[in-house]
Amino acid sequence: MKTFLILGGGTGGTLMANKLAKRLDAHDWKIVVVDKDETHYYQPGFLFIPFGIYKPEDVVKQKRAFLPSNVEFIVSDIEKIEPAENRVVLKKDDRVLNYDTLLIATGTDIHPEEIEGMLDGGWHQNIFDFYTYAGTTALSQFLKKFNSGRLVFNVAEMPIKCPVAPLEFMMLADDYFVRRGIRSKVELVYATPLSGAFTKPRSSEALGGMLDKKGIHIEPDFAVSGVDSARNVISSYDGRELNYDLLVTIPTNMGADFIGRSGMGDDLNFVPTNKHTLQADKWPNIWVIGDAANVPASKAGAVAHFESDTLTENILHQIKGEPLEETFDGHANCYIESGHGKALLIDFNYDTEPLPGTYPLPVIGPFSLLKESVINHWGKLAFRWMYWNLIVKGRPMPVSTQMTMVGKRP
Amino acid sequence: MVALSDFKFDAEGYLVDPNTWTPELAQAIAERESVTLTERHWVVINYARGEYKAKGEAPTLRNITKNTDVDTKELYSLFPGGPGKKAAMVAGLHKPTGCI
């Protein structure tokens, strides 16, 4: 009996367990999934919780419920991978798991401790993340009592999970304060390490003035040097200081600590991975899905879904000793909530930036690309159903795996 | 001395094709940006070029400061007004961008 070991039971790990359970011969292969906790969070929903659009219980389910019954599920922290020995050491009881093939699906987490002063007095008092369940639920409580003042939003450094989340957060904040009738008493400031809110030519052209119209001030090229929570000030290396009443942060995003301990990661503990085959650069029997990889694709669940087709085929090719497919094109497809019941949709890959046009989808489409519409917002809300019922179960989605130019205006 | 007019730059002054870059061109771009290149600038430029060759994109500030002996404060003094962008520009690489 051979072992297919999957580290991480989030979006990528769960959908691959479902796909491989159908494709690997159950007489020859046992599939094992390890995760540090039992709860599966619908992470795209974290964005909506602060504004009361989703309740916390809307985003929480049990991981086990989404894994096939013949897959073994182990709840434990991971100490390290020993790739030369083809084994993984768990923290729980120092258990050792040998594998024939390994899939790393342990995603990325926030590291507020990487920013000087971030975890001092203000953390989860008037400084919040919304990339964790604890952070987003605490922020929702804070916002209920926030009646006026300056909200500063900061992205510490790239890359981050869901790179459009800052835009969505700011536009939903505008919508939220309008709904509460206090928009004129709240200042919204978006401090980004990039040169602006939109950095691609076609997006800048189509959406350039969008945040301005909503009264959202951009502080570009803001490389955070530290937070002084005694003075409520966030500062940058070039000497700028922004005072805040509420600081919402996306701290440094890093891969799992055990990737670093195993000597398998880059500076941010992301695993060097072939961007077209999704095989780890150094180990032919190790594969990487989603946020854990260092590939220059967006860190998002939809991307993990598109990667899973290439991965499934390549894993089977590798087991049979066949040549690999270089089929993953960096395809990403993201709804961007823009508030007031509307959303945008972008669709792009490694080589093609988000373009305007239409995006064909059976039944409810077509959606408009790089442009606000009401139907795009419905698409975003329908995505939660697709996530639990199609994506994590490894079922086909009504969209193509590779990006298509159909409907796009180049 | 190379002539900047022999090369194609985008509207913001970044070299369109990073593969046409030469160390002489770095001198010329630096002059245009009022930066006087020293040995310390070259530590950053050479590292950035190496990262580009290996990964196809310009390195992040963290990547530069972790893998060279240049720290963040020094980077800002070497390339005032945004070292990520300026170092990429002088090294003939594209500006760091988001997905949109």
Chai-1 contact restraints between the chains, C-beta under 6 A:
chainA,res_idxA,chainB,res_idxB,connection_type,confidence,min_distance_angstrom,max_distance_angstrom,comment,restraint_id
A,E157,B,R62,contact,1.0,0.0,6.0,A-B,restraint_1
A,P163,B,G98,contact,1.0,0.0,6.0,A-B,restraint_2
A,P163,B,C99,contact,1.0,0.0,6.0,A-B,restraint_3
A,L194,B,G98,contact,1.0,0.0,6.0,A-B,restraint_4
A,F198,B,I100,contact,1.0,0.0,6.0,A-B,restraint_5
A,T199,B,T97,contact,1.0,0.0,6.0,A-B,restraint_6
A,T199,B,G98,contact,1.0,0.0,6.0,A-B,restraint_7
A,K200,B,I100,contact,1.0,0.0,6.0,A-B,restraint_8
A,S203,B,I100,contact,1.0,0.0,6.0,A-B,restraint_9
A,D221,B,G82,contact,1.0,0.0,6.0,A-B,restraint_10
A,Y237,B,T72,contact,1.0,0.0,6.0,A-B,restraint_11
A,Y237,B,Y76,contact,1.0,0.0,6.0,A-B,restraint_12
A,D267,B,N63,contact,1.0,0.0,6.0,A-B,restraint_13
A,D267,B,K66,contact,1.0,0.0,6.0,A-B,restraint_14
A,S298,B,C99,contact,1.0,0.0,6.0,A-B,restraint_15
A,I346,B,I100,contact,1.0,0.0,6.0,A-B,restraint_16
A,P354,B,I100,contact,1.0,0.0,6.0,A-B,restraint_17
